[in-house]
Amino acid sequence: MSDEVFETVRAGLAGQVQEAAVAHGILALTLEPASLGDAARRLKESFGFDMLLDVTAVDWPEREPRFDVVHHFYSTQHRVRVRVKTRVPESDPTVDTLVPLYGSARYMERECHEMYGIRFRGNEDLRPLLLYEGFVGHPLRKDYPKQQEQPLVPYRK
Amino acid sequence: MNATPAPHQPSAAFEYLTTKKDEFVGWARKFSLFPYPFVTACCAMEFMSVSSTLYDTDRFGAALPRFTPRQSDLLMVVGTVTHKQAPILLKVYEQMCEPKWVIAFGVCASSGGFYQNYAALQGIDKIIPVDLYIPGCPPRPEMVIDGIMKLQDRIARERHPIITKDF
C-alpha cells in the first residue's frame, strides 16, 4: 500500500523532485530550496501528509552546498513517512518556514536554527531554545570544536 | 532543725563520660547528615535504590532529604550538570550553611563522564569544591554507602580548635 502512495507522491511532485528513492520504508525526496514551501503544501493538502515529525539538518563539511535541511512528514491516513531534503549553501543557509502549514515547525525550526545555523524565512521567532543566551556558534556543525566550553559560571582557581 | 540532704546515691555504674571536644562534635555531626539531593539524571535511580529499604542510608543518619538547601549540610549532586544548569547548582551551594560537604555522585558529576561536548560541565569541581567523588555509571549502592562512610570518617577526624587565628 505504501508503494502506491509513494508512486502518487513521486508523480505529483515530478516537476520539483531532483532525486527520489525509498530508503528503510521511507520515500526520500531531494528538492530545490525554493520549492520546499510549495511541495510541503501539496504534501499536506493533496497527499494527506498532515503531520510534521521533524526538522533537522545534516552538515557535509566538504560538500558544496554544505547543508541538507531535512523534513519528515507523516500521513496518519496512509501511515507512511516522507523525508524531504533540501540542499543549502553555507553562504546563505536559508529555506522557507513551514510554520503557516504546521504549527509544530515552530520549535523544531528554532532548534535547527541554534544547532546548525539554518535560517527559516518567515519564522520571526528564532531565539535559542535549548542553548542559553550568549552562546556563540552552532554546536552541531562539524567545525564546532568538540570540547569547546562556554561556561556561564566562572571556574574555580 | 535543718534537714540535711540525703547523700547522693549513684544509680548506675556510669554517671558521666569523658571525651574530647573534637571527637564529640565529629561524632554528633557524622550521624546527622541532612542531604540535599541535586538530582538531574539517570543516577537518580541508583540514588532511590540506596535511599530505600534494601540499602537504607538511614543506618548512617543520612537518609532524610531536606528539599531546601538552608536546612541541609550534604549536597549530593546526582547526574550530569550542564553549563545551563551550573548557575543553579552554584546558587544552591551558596545557600547552604556551614558546615557543608559535597558528594559528586556518579561519573558525570565527577568529570563529565562521556559527555565531552558543548553542553556538559566537565565535573562539578570546576565550580564548587567537592569532598567525595563516587565513580560509576551509575555507582552501585555499595559504593555509595562506602563513600558515605568515608565521608563520615573524615567528618569525625576534623579538628575544631577553640583558639583560632581570628581569636
Interface residues (C-beta under 8 A of the other chain):
Chain A: L131 Y132 P139 Y144 K146 Q147 Q148 E149 Q150 P151 L152 V153 P154 Y155 R156
Chain B: H83 K84 A86 P87 L90 Q116 N117 Y118 A119 L121 Q122 D125 K126 I127 I128 P129
